[in-house]
Amino acid sequence: MLEVSKLKEEIRSGEFAWPGGYQRAAIISDGGVMCFDCLKTEFKSIIRSMIDHTKGYPLDGWEVEGITVLWEGPDDYCCHCNKVIATEYGDPKENN
């Protein structure tokens, strides 16, 4: 799980990785993927959950494990708004 300060730093860095401009997404503790729009709009819920977890409350699925680029494979969907999060190199198993 990311620390609150690191999560704030990642959000300030923006949705796109530098260099390269690749779209980034958050990996949530329940295995879901969250788009940057939801990461920003649901920031208070995420922080509250992270603080509660440090106080011994059980995981509720809002904790951010990390920020990453989805490089390869089928497109994924935001676990909160269902927005498509495209992989950068697509799905190698698809027929072109």
N, C-alpha and C positions, 0 to 999 in steps of 0.2 A: 504494500500500500504506500502511495506517495505521502509525503508529509505535506501539510497545508501550505507551507512556504514554497515548496517545490511545485505544487499544483498551481499556485498563483503565478509563479514564474513561467510555467508552461503555457498558461492561458495568455499571459502578456506577450509571449513569443508569437502567438497567432496560430491560425488554422493551418498555415502552409509552412513546411519545413524549409530552412535555409541552410545550404544552397539547394537548389533543385526545384523548389516550389511544389513539392509533393503534399497532397492533402493528408493531414494528421487526424487521428481519432483517439478517443479514450477507451481503454479496456477497463471494464467494470468488474467488481469482485465476484459477481455471479456469472461471469463469462461473456456478458453482453458487450456490444460495441456502441459507443455513444458519439454522435456527431458534435462538432465544436459549438454549434448553435445551442444545443441542449446543455452542453457542458457549461456554457456561460449563463443561460437562463435558469438552470437548476443548481447554480453554484451554492446557494444557501442550504439547500437540502443535502448536497454532497458534503459540505463542510460540517453541518450538524451531525450527519451520520459518522463522519470520520472522528469527530470529537467524542460522540457517544461510544464509539467502538473503543477508544482509548480508555474510557471509564468502565469498560467491562461489559457493555451491552453487546448482544449478538450482532453479527453482520446482517444488514438489511438489504444488501445489493446495490447501494449507492456509492460505495467506496471506489475510488479510482485507483486501479493497480498501476497504471502507466499510460503514457501517451506514445502512440506509434504510428507508423505508416503501414497501411495494408498493401503489401507489395504484390502478392500473387494469389490467385485462386478466384473463386466466384465472388461477385460483389456481395457486400454485407449490408445490413440495414440497422439504422439507429434503434436501439432498444427502447427509446423513449418516444420518438416521433415517427419512426418507420421510414425516415429519409434514406435513400440509397447512398451508400458509401462505397464508391467504386474502388477497386484495386488498381494499382498503378500499371501493372503489366498484364492484367487480365487473367483469365483462367486457361492454363496450358492444356487442359483436357477438352476445351471447346474445339469443335471443328471449324476451321477458318474457311 
